[in-house]
Amino acid sequence: MSPQIRTGRGDITETEVDAVVNAANSALLGGGGVDGAIHRRGGPAILDECRGLRAGRYPDGLPTGRAVATTAGDLPARWVIHAVGPVYAKREDRSHLLASAYRESLRVADELGARTVAFPAISAGIYGWPVPDAARIAVETVRAADTAVEVVRFVLFDDAVLAAFEAAART
């Protein structure tokens, strides 16, 4: 059964859900945008677990299109699911990797028992993915996912991105 999709403008670090998805880089050690905000607001517990993942399961970093969970530290969520989206490239279709980041996040959410998940617009910031296409891929992938997650909230950072996700959700 497909999860219910909700869209809204806001700060994902303040979203009360079971799991918040972080648009992470493969290093898992924080960065800019959503990634930096989650690490700052969530506190050192998130970074400590990410360092442990790098020391163990992912010594070379988390591959693009994959996802892994940590504590949410001081965030209102229970978990952070770190998903690595692809950098946009005009000459190479990487949409399967972007879809995989959403699918893998939902798979990890299912493993955790999460029923509510908040996503940012993965790859639509510094990674340069065109927002309307990023929104279409995100919504289509979530709708098609075989998941026990009941509610997916796309928590978006500005009106233009919100409008793109709202349009994708209406189709």
Secondary structure, DSSP 8 states (H G I E B T S, - for coil): ---EEEEEES-GGG--SSEEEEEE-TT-S--SHHHHHHHHHH-HHHHHHHHHHHHTT-TT---TT-EEEEE-TTSSSSEEEEEE-----TTS--HHHHHHHHHHHHHHHHHHT-SEEEE--TTSSTT---HHHHHHHHHHHHHH------EEEEEESSHHHHHHHHHHHH-
